[in-house]
């Protein structure tokens, strides 16, 4: 069985596959609430993510970045995409 069919809910499956196929490590998603959470790596990733979504016909979404620093190190940082 296909990993996406087995693990990802139908309403968000296409989006998760698009993100993963283009180098974004998705950590969790929800088809009911229509969001995907990705690992945050650096600021240039935000523009790449926005361009990827826009160029694949997504028009209504919000990208939120959470950064936490503990003991001088980035910790629990992520990108949340709400559709």
C-alpha angles and dihedrals in degrees: 000000000000114000092226092052092048100043110023126069115243100243093057101028097097091050094048091050092049092051095046093045088055098050103268112132105220115205102184141350141184126208092194095054092030101229139127126201118207135183113265114227108161143329096269088064091067093062091044090051093048092048092048093052095042093046089052093056100262108142107164115055143113124220115204123185121203119196123184125179121199123176090350094304130105109252132180093000117163148155118239119198117196119192 
